[in-house]
Structures are given as structure tokens and as C-alpha cells.
Amino acid sequence: MPNTVGNFRITEFLRLPAEAIVAAVVLLAMPRRPRVITAACIGAFLGALTVLNLLDMGFVEFLGRHFNVVLDWVLLDDAQSYISDAIGTTGSIAVTLLVILLTLLLPIGTAFACVRLSNLLARNNTVATKATLIAGTVWITCMSLGLSIGGVPIASDHTAGVVKVHLRRASDTFRDEAAFAKFAKNDPFAKTPGDQLVPDLRGKDVIFTFIESYGRSAIEDPIMSPGVDKTLADSTQALTDAGFAAKSGWLTSATFGGNSWLGHSTFLSGLWINNQQRYNTLVNSDRLTLPEVFRRTGDWRTIGVMPGVQKGWPESKFYGLEKNYSSKDLGYKGPKFSWSTMPDQYTLEAFQRLEHGKKSAKPLMSEIILTSSHQPWAPLPKTVPQDQLGDGSVFDSIQKAGKDPKDVLYDGTAAKQEYGKSIQYSVTSLVDWLTRYGTDDTVLVFLGDHQPMSRVSGSNASRDVPVSVVAKDPKILDKIADWNWTDGLRPAHDAPVWKMSSFRDKFLTAYGSTPHP
């Protein structure tokens, strides 16, 4: 059985597996009791491996990577929550029960099947022995001659290969844990005094904003790019009319299709956080993050606005956020839009009402997560008149009139179209807020956290996301002139591409920070 959806074709099932031939040889040589036990163990193992293959298919489809048997079990809870948002609680319960039954019954069923086959071998020992010898000879011949059907080798050791890959991945994971913990301690700005951190941004309101799933595909895919490019062009013009300027480039995210916190932590910490283990190590370390940089100076108040956070979030202390607004803190009384707890327009207006619009003794350093472009991209919010936002109840009719997630997520073209619209909405909401409330001292850095799932971005899509720096003060953009980024909000195809983990140090250096390892 293949472990990717793309390889799920009939030729994959026409292979001659070496493991089956070896198993037949072993079982034919055993007395009854050991044979039954061995056959049951082999069958249960094959059933468990089938479950792993199915998990691999799901992870490749949604996250662009294979399942890690050490790290990824914790993500199944997030998957269940996502399904609940996408198809409702009843559907989620049904899917969860189906998955549990499948996980239990597959190993049991394959165990009984292998015991039955071993009994057939034993009852027909002479014929089975000859057939096994012939199968082995055919396998060796096909392997020697490189024979294949539809490009798939007939002689296969696929099962053993899958096991090797999972074992190697687990071994690499354990080795990486110790190496990464040591590497994370090597921070060039760890001991930099507060007065030597970002001196060229003193007095500025600095805002770091992540737009969910805003990836390179939104700008360059032929289905999505026309609408998104027009939005970026219109938004660039709106910024120019309001006295702002922007420069844009590309960052390669540490994650793909989901697990947004890996992208956030990579960007903010300057470390490559591409799995949950690294994330756990990071948030239990003393690594200096961008919010902590501003907090350490003593010259900024650091806050987070995170409508996607619906539980306790102790990591806020690690990041250096003095105050964090989760979904329950923003006063929203309207409907959820699938996974997204509230529209971006409302999130930004709540930020203005609760923090940015208030007089303060210190400027703000804010981290804002915009979630309206989170899959499954249905139903989608629409921009409403600013004076009608209120507590968000105005979105009730928009949500009810929206599309059903099931009609969008599993239709590739529809998913691309609705995803593109969601990016247009998020970018428009952010630029509208900035042109309405931004000042001469506002500095906005916004970017995507990762590409959308492969059904939308493509199976061979890059991990690149757009990033932009926007400000009225020309000195702010002059400081990054040597980055060779593109003017405006749309990065050119050949604009510089950096790993997302490199941004922190480049940003700190550009705005005058002094390294003190």
C-alpha cells in the first residue's frame, strides 16, 4: 500500500513483496503454536503499518510532510478540532468514531487474516513450498532485470522500506533534540543590554502581523493570482495615497499547510522550528524573541492579539508579551467562520479599541494573528461598514449565506478560488486599518505563516511566503535598502528569498542592535 495519495493506483498493488515470500518461508518451517503466534504478530504489525500509511497520506495532503511516529500524535487532537469546525460537531464525532474503529479493527483483521493464510500454507505444505520457491525465483529475476509495470518495480521491498524510514525518522528526532537544545543557546543578542536593542525604532509603534496561510501560491498561481495581485496593487496605491511606503520579499517557512505556531516561533526566535519537539524545547529556553527584545528595552509595551487562541496560552510569557488578548478577550458576539473565531476586520478594530487607540506612556510592540484565511475557506466574511461593526453580530447573515466547507475543501478549483478571496479579504482588512489609524510613527511588518495545503498550493509548491515592511517614516525603509526587496506589497518573482529563521537577526541588525553573544 502506498503512503501518498498521488501513488494510490492499481500498479502499486501489482508488486511482488519480498516480505511476504520471507514470511511464507518462516511460517512453513514452524510448528503449529509458534506459527499461529508469529502469523498473528505479523498481521497485527501489517495492520498498524497500514494505519501509519493512512496517516502519512493525510499529513502529506494537508501539511506537505510525512507523519512522525515520535512527535505527531499530539496533532491528532488539533485535527479533530479542525474537523469539528469544518463539518460540525456531529460529523466530527462520527469521523472520530470511524477513525478509532478503523485503527482498532485493521490490526485485528489483518492478524486473523494472516493466521488463516498460515493455516492454509500448513495444510497444503507441499504446494505452498513449491509456490514460495517459484515466487522467490520470480522476485530475484524481476529484481535482476529491473522489470516494472507502469514504472513501478515488480520486485518490491516496500514494507521494509517504510519501516526503515519510520525508524530513521524516529532516530533522527531523538538525535535532533539534544543538538537543537545546544544550538538554541548560541544567541548573538542574548546578553545585549536593553539600550542597545533596536535603537533606530525608538518611539515607533511596531506591529508584527501574521496572515494565516498567506503563501507564495496566492501571488503566483494562475487561478488565485489575478484577484490577489489586484488587491495588492490597490492596497499599495491606498498606502501611497495615505503617505505610506512598503518593501516586500520572500521568506521560506518552517512549516507547510498548518501548524502555524511553528512558523510564528521560527520568525520570532530566529531558530528553525520545524517540529513540535523543537517548539517545546524553544519555549522552555531563554532564547530572545522579537517581542522580548522590545520588552527588554523598557521603552515599549508588548501585547498580543490572538483570536485563534481559545485556551490558556502560557507561552505568552516566553515570547515577552505583557498582555495577550485571546478570542474571549476581544468582545466578539458574532458567529465563527468555520475555524476562524472572528473576521479580521473585527480583530483589528478590537485592537484599535483596546490598545492602539488609547493614549499610552509608551509606544506599542504588537503581535497580531489574522485568521480569516484559515482553511477550509468557507464560509468567508465580507467587509462591512466600519460604523456597523459593533460586537460582530452584523456578520450573522454573512456567515449564514456563506458556502459550506464540504463544498469547497474537497474541490480543488473551488478551494483555490475561495482561498484567494480569503487572502484578498485579510490583506484589505489590514491595509484599511493601517490607512485609517496608522500614524507617522507606525511600522508594520506583515507576512504569511505558511503556504496553504497542497490541494491549493500544489504538490510541488515551495515553502515561501510574502513578507512586507510598511512605514511612513522614510528612514525606516532606508534602513533595509540593502535587503533589495521589491517596492510595494507584491514581491517580485526574483526578489530575495531568506529562510524565515534568518529574519530576526537581519531585522535587529538593520535597526541598530548590537550583538553580545
C-alpha positions as CSV (number, residue, x, y, z in Angstrom):
1,M,0.0,0.0,0.0
2,P,1.4,3.4,-0.9
3,N,1.7,6.2,1.6
4,T,0.8,9.1,-0.6
5,V,-2.5,9.8,-2.3
6,G,-0.7,10.5,-5.6
7,N,0.7,7.0,-5.7
8,F,-2.7,5.3,-5.0
9,R,-3.0,3.5,-8.3
10,I,-3.5,-0.1,-9.4
11,T,0.1,-0.7,-10.4
12,E,1.2,-0.2,-6.7
13,F,-0.8,-3.3,-5.8
14,L,0.7,-5.5,-8.6
15,R,4.1,-5.7,-7.0
16,L,5.6,-8.9,-5.6
17,P,6.5,-8.2,-1.9
18,A,9.7,-9.8,-0.7
19,E,8.4,-9.6,2.9
20,A,5.5,-11.9,2.0
21,I,7.9,-14.5,0.5
22,V,10.1,-14.4,3.5
23,A,7.1,-14.7,5.9
24,A,5.9,-17.7,4.0
25,V,9.3,-19.4,4.3
26,V,9.4,-18.8,8.0
27,L,5.8,-19.9,8.7
28,L,6.1,-23.1,6.7
29,A,9.1,-24.1,8.8
30,M,7.3,-23.6,12.2
31,P,5.2,-26.0,14.4
32,R,1.6,-25.0,14.8
33,R,1.6,-23.0,18.0
34,P,4.6,-20.8,17.2
35,R,3.3,-20.4,13.7
36,V,-0.1,-19.1,14.8
37,I,1.5,-16.7,17.2
38,T,4.0,-15.5,14.6
39,A,1.3,-15.1,12.0
40,A,-0.9,-13.1,14.3
41,C,2.1,-10.8,15.2
42,I,2.9,-10.3,11.5
43,G,-0.7,-9.5,10.7
44,A,-1.1,-7.1,13.6
45,F,2.1,-5.3,12.5
46,L,0.9,-5.0,8.9
47,G,-2.4,-3.6,10.2
48,A,-0.6,-1.0,12.3
49,L,1.7,-0.1,9.3
50,T,-1.4,0.4,7.2
51,V,-2.7,2.9,9.8
52,L,0.7,4.7,9.6
53,N,0.4,4.7,5.8
54,L,-3.1,6.4,6.1
55,L,-1.6,8.9,8.5
56,D,1.2,9.6,6.0
57,M,-1.4,10.2,3.3
58,G,-3.2,12.7,5.4
59,F,-0.1,14.6,6.6
60,V,1.3,14.8,3.1
61,E,-2.0,16.1,1.8
62,F,-2.6,18.7,4.5
63,L,0.9,19.5,5.9
64,G,3.2,18.7,3.0
65,R,5.3,16.2,5.1
66,H,5.2,12.6,6.4
67,F,3.9,11.5,9.8
68,N,6.5,11.4,12.6
69,V,5.8,8.5,14.9
70,V,7.6,10.2,17.8
71,L,6.1,13.8,17.6
72,D,2.9,13.9,15.7
73,W,0.4,12.0,17.8
74,V,-0.4,15.3,19.7
75,L,-1.6,16.8,16.5
76,L,-4.5,14.4,16.2
77,D,-6.4,16.4,18.8
78,D,-5.9,19.5,16.6
79,A,-7.1,17.5,13.6
80,Q,-10.3,16.5,15.5
81,S,-10.9,20.2,16.4
82,Y,-10.4,21.3,12.8
83,I,-12.9,18.6,11.5
84,S,-15.4,19.8,14.1
85,D,-15.1,23.4,12.7
86,A,-15.2,22.2,9.1
87,I,-18.2,19.8,9.2
88,G,-19.8,20.4,12.6
89,T,-19.8,18.6,15.9
90,T,-22.0,15.6,14.8
91,G,-19.9,15.0,11.7
92,S,-16.7,15.3,13.8
93,I,-17.9,12.7,16.3
94,A,-18.8,10.3,13.5
95,V,-15.4,10.7,11.8
96,T,-13.6,10.3,15.2
97,L,-15.5,7.1,15.9
98,L,-14.8,5.8,12.4
99,V,-11.1,6.5,12.8
100,I,-11.0,4.8,16.2
101,L,-12.8,1.7,14.9
102,L,-10.5,1.6,11.8
103,T,-7.4,1.9,14.0
104,L,-8.6,-1.0,16.2
105,L,-10.1,-3.2,13.6
106,L,-7.4,-3.0,11.0
107,P,-4.7,-4.7,13.1
108,I,-7.2,-7.3,14.5
109,G,-8.5,-8.0,11.0
110,T,-5.1,-8.4,9.4
111,A,-3.9,-10.6,12.4
112,F,-6.8,-13.0,11.8
113,A,-6.2,-12.9,8.0
114,C,-2.5,-13.9,8.4
115,V,-3.4,-16.7,10.8
116,R,-5.9,-18.0,8.3
117,L,-3.3,-17.8,5.5
118,S,-0.7,-19.5,7.6
119,N,-3.1,-22.4,8.3
120,L,-3.7,-22.7,4.5
121,L,0.0,-22.9,4.0
122,A,0.4,-25.6,6.6
123,R,-2.5,-27.7,5.2
124,N,-1.0,-27.5,1.7
125,N,2.6,-27.7,2.7
126,T,4.0,-29.3,-0.5
127,V,2.2,-27.0,-2.9
128,A,2.9,-23.9,-0.7
129,T,6.6,-24.8,-0.5
130,K,6.9,-25.1,-4.3
131,A,4.9,-21.9,-4.8
132,T,7.1,-20.0,-2.4
133,L,10.2,-21.2,-4.2
134,I,8.8,-20.1,-7.5
135,A,7.8,-16.7,-6.1
136,G,11.2,-16.2,-4.7
137,T,12.8,-17.1,-8.1
138,V,10.4,-14.7,-9.9
139,W,11.3,-12.0,-7.4
140,I,15.0,-12.4,-7.9
141,T,14.6,-12.5,-11.7
142,C,12.5,-9.3,-11.7
143,M,14.9,-7.6,-9.4
144,S,17.9,-8.5,-11.5
145,L,16.3,-7.5,-14.8
146,G,14.6,-4.3,-13.3
147,L,11.2,-5.3,-14.6
148,S,8.3,-3.0,-13.8
149,I,4.7,-2.3,-14.6
150,G,3.7,1.3,-15.3
151,G,7.1,2.4,-13.9
152,V,6.5,0.5,-10.6
153,P,9.1,-2.3,-10.0
154,I,7.5,-5.7,-9.7
155,A,10.1,-6.9,-7.2
156,S,9.3,-4.9,-4.1
157,D,10.6,-4.5,-0.5
158,H,8.3,-1.5,0.0
159,T,7.1,-2.6,3.5
160,A,10.6,-3.0,4.8
161,G,11.5,0.4,3.3
162,V,8.6,2.1,5.0
163,V,9.7,0.6,8.4
164,K,13.2,1.7,7.8
165,V,12.1,5.3,7.0
166,H,9.9,5.5,10.2
167,L,12.8,4.1,12.3
168,R,15.3,6.5,10.8
169,R,12.9,9.4,11.2
170,A,12.4,8.5,14.9
171,S,16.2,8.1,15.4
172,D,16.9,11.5,13.8
173,T,14.2,13.0,16.0
174,F,15.9,11.8,19.2
175,R,19.4,13.0,18.0
176,D,18.0,16.4,16.9
177,E,16.6,17.1,20.4
178,A,19.9,17.3,22.1
179,A,21.7,19.0,19.2
180,F,18.9,21.7,18.9
181,A,18.9,22.4,22.6
182,K,22.6,23.2,22.5
183,F,22.3,25.2,19.3
184,A,19.4,27.3,20.7
185,K,21.7,28.6,23.4
186,N,24.0,30.3,20.9
187,D,22.2,33.6,20.6
188,P,24.2,36.6,19.3
189,F,21.9,39.0,21.1
190,A,21.4,37.1,24.3
191,K,23.4,39.5,26.5
192,T,22.8,42.7,24.6
193,P,21.7,45.5,27.1
194,G,18.2,46.9,26.5
195,D,19.5,50.3,25.5
196,Q,21.5,48.6,22.6
197,L,18.5,46.8,21.2
198,V,16.6,48.4,18.2
199,P,17.6,51.9,19.0
200,D,16.6,53.1,15.5
201,L,12.9,52.2,16.2
202,R,12.6,54.2,19.4
203,G,9.3,56.0,19.6
204,K,7.7,53.8,16.9
205,D,4.6,51.7,17.2
206,V,5.9,48.4,15.8
207,I,3.3,45.8,14.7
208,F,4.1,42.2,13.6
209,T,1.2,40.7,11.8
210,F,0.8,37.1,10.6
211,I,-1.8,36.4,7.9
212,E,-2.9,32.8,8.1
213,S,-1.8,30.6,5.1
214,Y,-0.7,33.6,3.0
215,G,1.8,31.9,0.7
216,R,3.6,32.4,-2.5
217,S,1.0,30.4,-4.4
218,A,-1.6,33.2,-3.6
219,I,0.5,35.5,-5.7
220,E,1.8,33.2,-8.5
221,D,-0.9,30.5,-9.1
222,P,-2.8,31.3,-12.3
223,I,-6.2,30.7,-10.6
224,M,-5.6,32.8,-7.5
225,S,-3.1,35.4,-8.5
226,P,-5.3,37.7,-10.6
227,G,-7.6,38.6,-7.7
228,V,-4.8,38.7,-5.1
229,D,-2.4,40.7,-7.3
230,K,-5.1,43.3,-8.0
231,T,-5.7,43.5,-4.2
232,L,-2.0,44.0,-3.6
233,A,-1.8,46.7,-6.3
234,D,-4.9,48.5,-5.0
235,S,-3.6,48.3,-1.4
236,T,-0.2,49.6,-2.4
237,Q,-1.9,52.6,-4.0
238,A,-4.0,53.1,-1.0
239,L,-0.9,53.1,1.2
240,T,0.8,55.6,-1.1
241,D,-2.2,57.9,-1.0
242,A,-2.1,57.8,2.8
243,G,1.6,58.6,2.8
244,F,3.0,55.1,3.5
245,A,5.6,53.1,1.5
246,A,6.4,49.4,1.5
247,K,9.1,46.9,0.6
248,S,8.5,43.2,0.1
249,G,10.4,40.0,-0.2
250,W,10.1,36.2,0.4
251,L,10.7,34.0,3.5
252,T,10.8,30.2,3.4
253,S,8.6,29.0,6.2
254,A,9.5,26.1,8.6
255,T,6.0,24.6,8.1
256,F,3.5,24.0,5.3
257,G,-0.3,23.7,5.3
258,G,-0.7,24.1,9.0
259,N,1.0,24.1,12.4
260,S,1.1,27.9,12.3
261,W,2.8,28.2,15.6
262,L,6.0,26.6,14.1
263,G,6.1,29.5,11.6
264,H,5.4,32.1,14.2
265,S,8.1,30.8,16.5
266,T,10.6,30.5,13.7
267,F,10.1,34.1,12.7
268,L,10.1,35.5,16.2
269,S,13.0,33.4,17.6
270,G,15.5,33.3,14.7
271,L,15.6,29.5,15.0
272,W,14.3,26.8,12.6
273,I,11.3,25.4,14.4
274,N,10.0,22.7,12.1
275,N,8.5,20.2,14.5
276,Q,6.8,20.1,17.9
277,Q,9.8,18.8,19.8
278,R,11.8,21.9,18.7
279,Y,8.9,24.1,19.7
280,N,8.7,22.6,23.1
281,T,12.5,23.0,23.6
282,L,12.3,26.6,22.4
283,V,9.5,27.8,24.7
284,N,11.3,26.2,27.7
285,S,14.5,28.1,26.8
286,D,15.9,31.6,27.4
287,R,16.0,32.4,23.6
288,L,15.4,36.1,22.8
289,T,12.3,36.6,20.7
290,L,11.3,39.8,18.9
291,P,8.6,40.7,21.4
292,E,11.1,40.1,24.2
293,V,13.6,42.3,22.5
294,F,11.1,45.3,22.7
295,R,10.1,44.4,26.2
296,R,13.7,44.2,27.4
297,T,14.4,47.8,26.3
298,G,11.8,49.1,28.8
299,D,10.7,51.6,26.1
300,W,7.7,49.6,24.7
301,R,4.6,47.9,26.0
302,T,4.3,44.5,24.4
303,I,0.9,43.0,23.6
304,G,-0.5,40.1,21.6
305,V,-3.9,39.9,19.8
306,M,-4.6,36.3,19.0
307,P,-8.2,35.4,18.1
308,G,-7.2,31.9,17.3
309,V,-6.2,31.2,20.9
310,Q,-9.2,29.6,22.7
311,K,-7.4,28.0,25.7
312,G,-4.8,29.1,28.1
313,W,-1.5,30.1,26.4
314,P,1.4,30.1,28.9
315,E,3.9,30.6,26.0
316,S,3.0,34.3,26.1
317,K,5.5,34.8,28.9
318,F,8.2,33.1,27.0
319,Y,7.6,35.4,24.0
320,G,7.7,38.5,26.2
321,L,4.1,39.6,25.8
322,E,3.0,41.7,28.8
323,K,-0.7,41.3,27.8
324,N,-2.3,38.8,25.4
325,Y,-5.8,39.1,24.1
326,S,-7.3,35.7,23.2
327,S,-10.6,35.2,21.5
328,K,-12.7,35.6,24.6
329,D,-11.0,39.0,25.4
330,L,-12.0,40.8,22.2
331,G,-15.7,41.2,22.9
332,Y,-16.9,39.4,19.8
333,K,-20.5,38.3,19.8
334,G,-20.9,37.2,16.2
335,P,-20.6,33.8,14.5
336,K,-17.5,31.8,13.9
337,F,-16.4,31.4,10.3
338,S,-15.5,27.7,10.3
339,W,-12.2,27.5,12.2
340,S,-11.8,31.3,12.5
341,T,-13.4,32.7,15.6
342,M,-13.9,36.1,14.2
343,P,-13.3,38.2,11.0
344,D,-10.0,40.0,10.6
345,Q,-11.8,43.3,10.3
346,Y,-13.3,42.9,13.7
347,T,-10.0,41.7,15.2
348,L,-8.2,44.8,14.0
349,E,-10.9,47.1,15.2
350,A,-10.8,45.4,18.6
351,F,-7.1,46.0,18.7
352,Q,-7.7,49.7,18.0
353,R,-10.4,49.9,20.7
354,L,-8.5,48.1,23.4
355,E,-4.9,49.2,22.8
356,H,-3.8,51.2,19.8
357,G,-6.4,53.9,20.1
358,K,-5.7,54.6,23.7
359,K,-3.1,57.1,25.0
360,S,-0.1,55.4,26.5
361,A,3.1,56.5,28.1
362,K,5.0,54.0,25.9
363,P,4.6,53.0,22.2
364,L,3.3,49.6,21.5
365,M,5.0,46.5,20.1
366,S,2.1,44.3,19.0
367,E,1.9,40.8,17.6
368,I,-1.4,40.2,15.7
369,I,-2.6,36.9,14.2
370,L,-5.2,37.3,11.5
371,T,-7.2,34.1,11.0
372,S,-9.9,34.6,8.3
373,S,-7.8,32.9,5.7
374,H,-7.6,29.7,7.6
375,Q,-8.8,26.6,5.8
376,P,-11.4,25.4,4.8
377,W,-12.1,28.9,3.4
378,A,-15.9,28.6,3.8
379,P,-17.9,30.4,4.8
380,L,-15.9,33.7,4.3
381,P,-16.5,37.0,5.9
382,K,-17.0,40.2,3.9
383,T,-16.1,43.8,4.7
384,V,-18.9,45.7,6.4
385,P,-19.2,49.4,7.0
386,Q,-17.0,50.4,9.9
387,D,-19.8,52.1,11.9
388,Q,-21.8,48.8,11.8
389,L,-19.1,46.5,13.2
390,G,-20.4,46.8,16.8
391,D,-19.9,43.5,18.7
392,G,-19.7,41.5,15.4
393,S,-23.4,40.4,15.3
394,V,-23.6,42.1,11.9
395,F,-21.7,39.1,10.5
396,D,-24.6,36.6,11.3
397,S,-26.3,37.0,7.9
398,I,-23.0,36.9,6.1
399,Q,-22.0,33.7,7.8
400,K,-25.3,32.0,7.1
401,A,-25.2,33.0,3.4
402,G,-21.7,31.6,3.0
403,K,-20.6,28.4,1.3
404,D,-20.5,25.0,3.0
405,P,-16.9,23.9,3.9
406,K,-17.5,20.5,2.4
407,D,-18.4,22.0,-0.9
408,V,-15.1,23.9,-1.0
409,L,-12.3,22.0,0.7
410,Y,-12.6,18.8,-1.4
411,D,-13.0,20.6,-4.7
412,G,-9.5,21.7,-5.8
413,T,-10.6,24.6,-8.1
414,A,-13.2,25.9,-5.6
415,A,-10.7,25.7,-2.8
416,K,-8.2,27.8,-4.7
417,Q,-10.9,30.4,-5.6
418,E,-12.1,30.7,-2.1
419,Y,-8.6,30.7,-0.6
420,G,-7.7,33.5,-2.9
421,K,-10.7,35.5,-1.8
422,S,-9.8,34.9,1.9
423,I,-6.3,36.4,1.3
424,Q,-7.8,39.4,-0.5
425,Y,-10.1,39.9,2.5
426,S,-7.3,39.7,5.0
427,V,-4.9,42.0,3.2
428,T,-7.7,44.5,2.5
429,S,-8.7,44.5,6.2
430,L,-5.1,45.1,7.3
431,V,-4.4,47.9,4.9
432,D,-7.8,49.5,5.6
433,W,-7.0,49.5,9.3
434,L,-3.5,51.0,8.6
435,T,-4.6,53.8,6.4
436,R,-7.4,54.7,8.9
437,Y,-5.4,54.6,12.1
438,G,-1.7,54.5,11.2
439,T,0.5,57.5,12.1
440,D,3.9,58.8,11.2
441,D,5.3,56.5,13.9
442,T,3.6,53.3,12.8
443,V,5.8,50.5,11.5
444,L,4.0,47.4,10.2
445,V,5.7,44.1,9.4
446,F,3.3,41.5,8.0
447,L,3.8,38.1,6.4
448,G,2.2,34.7,5.8
449,D,3.0,32.0,8.3
450,H,3.0,29.2,5.7
451,Q,1.6,28.1,2.4
452,P,-1.9,26.6,2.2
453,M,-2.4,22.8,1.9
454,S,-1.1,21.1,-1.2
455,R,-4.6,20.8,-2.7
456,V,-4.4,24.5,-3.1
457,S,-0.7,25.4,-3.4
458,G,0.2,22.3,-5.4
459,S,2.1,19.1,-4.5
460,N,5.4,20.6,-5.5
461,A,4.9,24.1,-4.2
462,S,7.7,25.9,-2.4
463,R,7.5,26.8,1.3
464,D,7.8,30.5,0.5
465,V,5.6,33.3,2.0
466,P,5.5,37.0,1.3
467,V,6.7,39.5,3.8
468,S,6.4,43.3,3.8
469,V,7.6,46.2,5.8
470,V,5.4,49.3,5.7
471,A,6.0,52.7,7.2
472,K,5.5,56.5,6.7
473,D,8.9,57.5,8.0
474,P,11.3,57.1,5.0
475,K,14.2,56.4,7.4
476,I,12.6,53.1,8.4
477,L,12.7,51.7,4.8
478,D,16.1,53.3,4.2
479,K,17.5,51.0,6.9
480,I,16.6,48.0,4.8
481,A,17.5,49.3,1.4
482,D,20.4,46.8,1.2
483,W,17.9,43.9,1.5
484,N,17.0,44.5,-2.2
485,W,13.3,43.9,-1.6
486,T,10.6,45.0,-4.1
487,D,8.9,48.3,-3.7
488,G,5.2,47.8,-2.8
489,L,3.3,44.9,-1.3
490,R,3.9,42.4,-4.1
491,P,7.3,40.9,-4.0
492,A,8.8,40.2,-7.4
493,H,9.3,36.6,-8.5
494,D,13.1,37.0,-8.2
495,A,13.1,39.0,-5.0
496,P,15.4,37.7,-2.3
497,V,14.3,34.5,-0.6
498,W,15.5,34.0,3.0
499,K,14.9,31.3,5.5
500,M,12.3,32.6,7.9
501,S,14.7,31.9,10.8
502,S,17.1,34.5,9.4
503,F,14.7,37.4,9.7
504,R,15.1,38.1,13.4
505,D,18.9,38.8,13.2
506,K,18.6,40.7,10.0
507,F,15.9,42.9,11.4
508,L,17.7,43.5,14.7
509,T,20.9,44.4,12.9
510,A,19.2,46.7,10.4
511,Y,17.7,48.8,13.2
512,G,20.9,49.2,15.2
513,S,21.0,46.3,17.7
514,T,24.5,45.4,19.0
515,P,25.3,41.7,19.2
516,H,26.5,40.4,22.6
517,P,26.7,36.6,22.5
